[in-house]
Amino acid sequence: MTIVLGAGGNVARADEPVSEEVVVPGPAALPTAAPVADSRAVVAPLAGALTLVVPFMVGSLLVARDDDRRLQNIGSTVMLAGFAVAPWVSHALAGRWGRGLAFGGAALAASAATWIVMAARDPYDPTLGNHKRLPFGFLISTSFFFGAAGVTDSFMVGPEQRQP
């Protein structure tokens, strides 16, 4: 029996004598190379994630200083800057300006609104009632989620493919 492996599939003939001959296709029958991803597009979501997480960590350490409201406000500003910039970084590095504008614009607007509310009424003032801190808490959470959504979208869209 002869078995021929090729582009047409496996062919077996029962009328031929049994032999152990196997024919393997040459280089011409191999599939073409897979598309190569742009290296900037692969790194862009990671850069965006770092832009979101590092300022959040640094800002959180500053906010944890209960004895200094000035440092707490600086910490919040550092966090807001990271939240606002992260979607721009993750999409712009990959060349997806439209998506960067959509997600980055929403994160920037929420961060600016949070900063305005924070400037109008210090959320770290111990004499301020909790109900007066609600706009700040709502807006800083919204800013974080918009920033995180932009970075997550950058991971989900993935790099655009190009032929080598």
C-alpha positions in Angstrom: 0.0 0.0 0.0 1.3 3.5 -0.8 0.3 6.5 1.3 0.9 9.9 -0.3 0.6 12.9 1.9 0.2 16.1 0.0 -2.0 19.1 -0.7 -4.7 16.8 -2.0 -4.9 14.9 1.3 -4.1 11.3 2.1 -4.5 8.8 -0.7 -4.3 5.0 -0.1 -4.5 2.4 -2.9 -5.4 -1.2 -2.0 -4.4 -2.7 -5.4 -0.7 -1.9 -5.0 1.7 -4.0 -3.0 2.2 -3.1 0.7 5.2 -0.9 1.3 6.2 1.6 3.9 6.7 4.5 1.4 5.7 8.0 2.7 5.9 11.0 0.5 6.1 14.4 2.4 5.3 17.6 0.6 8.1 20.0 -0.2 8.6 23.6 0.8 6.2 24.8 -1.9 3.2 23.1 -0.2 3.8 24.6 3.3 1.5 27.4 4.3 2.7 31.0 4.1 4.0 32.7 7.2 1.5 34.1 9.7 1.1 37.9 9.8 3.6 39.7 12.0 2.3 42.1 14.6 3.7 45.6 14.9 5.9 45.6 18.0 4.6 49.0 19.1 1.0 47.6 19.1 2.1 44.7 21.2 3.8 46.9 23.8 1.1 49.6 23.8 -1.5 47.9 26.1 1.3 47.1 28.6 2.5 50.7 28.6 -1.1 51.8 29.1 -1.6 49.4 32.0 1.6 50.7 33.7 0.5 54.3 33.1 -2.7 53.4 35.0 -1.3 51.3 37.8 2.0 53.2 38.8 0.3 56.6 39.4 -2.5 54.8 41.2 0.0 53.1 43.6 2.0 56.3 44.1 -1.1 58.4 44.7 -2.5 55.8 47.1 0.7 56.0 49.2 0.3 59.7 49.3 -3.4 59.6 50.2 -2.6 57.2 53.0 -0.8 60.0 54.9 -3.6 61.0 57.3 -1.7 63.8 58.9 -1.1 65.9 55.8 -4.1 67.0 53.6 -1.8 68.7 51.1 -0.1 65.4 50.4 -3.4 63.6 50.1 -4.6 66.2 47.5 -1.3 65.7 45.6 -1.8 62.0 45.7 -5.3 62.3 44.3 -4.0 64.5 41.5 -1.3 62.0 40.7 -3.9 59.2 40.5 -6.2 61.4 38.3 -3.4 62.1 35.9 -2.7 58.4 35.5 -6.3 57.6 35.0 -6.7 60.4 32.3 -3.5 59.5 30.4 -3.6 55.7 30.4 -6.1 55.2 27.5 -4.3 57.8 25.4 -1.0 55.9 25.9 -2.4 52.5 25.2 -4.2 53.4 22.0 -1.9 56.1 20.7 1.2 54.0 20.8 -0.7 51.4 18.7 -1.8 54.1 16.2 -5.5 53.8 17.1 -6.2 57.5 17.5 -10.0 57.2 17.2 -10.3 54.7 20.1 -7.7 56.7 22.1 -9.8 59.9 21.6 -13.0 58.1 22.7 -11.7 56.4 25.8 -9.1 59.0 26.6 -11.6 61.8 26.2 -14.0 60.1 28.7 -11.3 59.5 31.2 -9.9 63.0 30.8 -13.4 64.5 31.3 -14.0 62.5 34.4 -10.6 63.3 35.9 -11.0 67.0 35.2 -14.5 66.9 36.9 -13.0 65.1 39.9 -10.2 67.7 40.1 -12.7 70.6 39.9 -14.8 69.0 42.7 -11.7 68.4 44.8 -10.6 72.0 44.3 -14.0 73.4 45.3 -14.3 71.2 48.5 -11.4 69.4 50.0 -12.5 65.8 50.4 -9.8 65.1 53.0 -11.1 67.8 55.4 -12.0 65.9 58.6 -14.7 68.4 59.4 -16.5 67.8 56.1 -19.5 65.5 56.3 -19.6 62.2 54.3 -22.5 63.3 52.2 -20.4 66.2 50.9 -17.7 63.8 49.9 -19.9 61.8 47.6 -19.3 63.7 44.4 -15.6 63.3 44.8 -15.9 59.6 45.5 -18.2 59.0 42.6 -16.1 61.0 40.2 -12.7 59.5 41.1 -14.2 56.0 40.8 -15.7 56.9 37.4 -12.3 58.3 36.3 -10.6 55.1 37.3 -13.2 52.9 35.5 -13.0 55.0 32.3 -9.2 54.8 32.3 -9.3 51.0 33.0 -11.9 50.5 30.3 -9.6 52.2 27.8 -6.6 50.1 28.7 -8.8 46.9 28.7 -10.1 47.8 25.3 -6.5 48.1 24.1 -5.8 44.6 25.3 -9.0 43.2 23.7 -8.5 44.9 20.3 -4.9 43.7 20.1 -2.3 44.6 17.6 -3.2 45.1 14.0 -1.7 42.5 11.7 0.5 43.2 8.7 2.0 40.9 6.2 5.8 40.4 6.4 
